[in-house]
């Protein structure tokens, strides 16, 4: 998940530099969604791992 977030951030930066505002905005939105999904799954895995011990 974090890998996809980084990929979309790079796409957004490149698109922003080249002047493609719509693509940059869309890529940023997708990156935000992937980042929050990553954070939720990471916290859930920490909780689940802590309960097994």
C-alpha positions as CSV (number, residue, x, y, z in Angstrom):
1,X,0.0,0.0,0.0
2,X,2.7,2.4,0.9
3,X,4.4,1.7,-2.4
4,X,1.3,2.7,-4.3
5,X,1.1,5.9,-2.3
6,X,4.6,6.8,-3.2
7,X,4.0,6.0,-6.9
8,X,0.9,8.3,-7.0
9,X,2.7,11.1,-5.2
10,X,5.5,11.0,-7.7
11,X,3.0,11.0,-10.5
12,X,1.3,14.0,-8.9
13,X,4.6,15.9,-8.6
14,X,5.6,15.2,-12.2
15,X,2.1,16.1,-13.5
16,X,2.2,19.3,-11.4
17,X,5.6,20.3,-12.8
18,X,4.4,19.7,-16.4
19,X,1.3,21.7,-15.9
20,X,-1.3,18.9,-15.8
21,X,-3.4,20.2,-12.8
22,X,-6.3,17.8,-13.2
23,X,-4.1,14.7,-13.3
24,X,-2.0,16.0,-10.4
25,X,-5.1,16.6,-8.3
26,X,-6.5,13.2,-9.1
27,X,-3.2,11.5,-8.3
28,X,-2.9,13.3,-5.0
29,X,-6.4,12.2,-4.1
30,X,-5.7,8.6,-4.9
31,X,-2.4,8.8,-2.9
32,X,-4.3,10.2,0.1
33,X,-6.8,7.3,0.0
34,X,-4.1,4.7,-0.3
35,X,-2.2,6.3,2.6
36,X,-5.2,6.3,4.9
37,X,-6.0,2.7,4.0
38,X,-2.3,1.8,4.8
39,X,-2.5,3.6,8.2
40,X,-5.7,1.7,9.1
41,X,-4.3,-1.7,8.1
42,X,-1.1,-1.0,9.9
43,X,-2.9,-0.1,13.1
44,X,-5.1,-3.1,12.8
45,X,-2.1,-5.4,12.3
46,X,-0.4,-3.9,15.4
47,X,-3.5,-4.5,17.5
48,X,-3.9,-8.0,16.1
49,X,-0.2,-8.8,16.7
50,X,-0.4,-7.5,20.3
51,X,-3.4,-9.6,21.1
52,X,-1.8,-12.8,20.0
53,X,1.0,-12.5,22.6
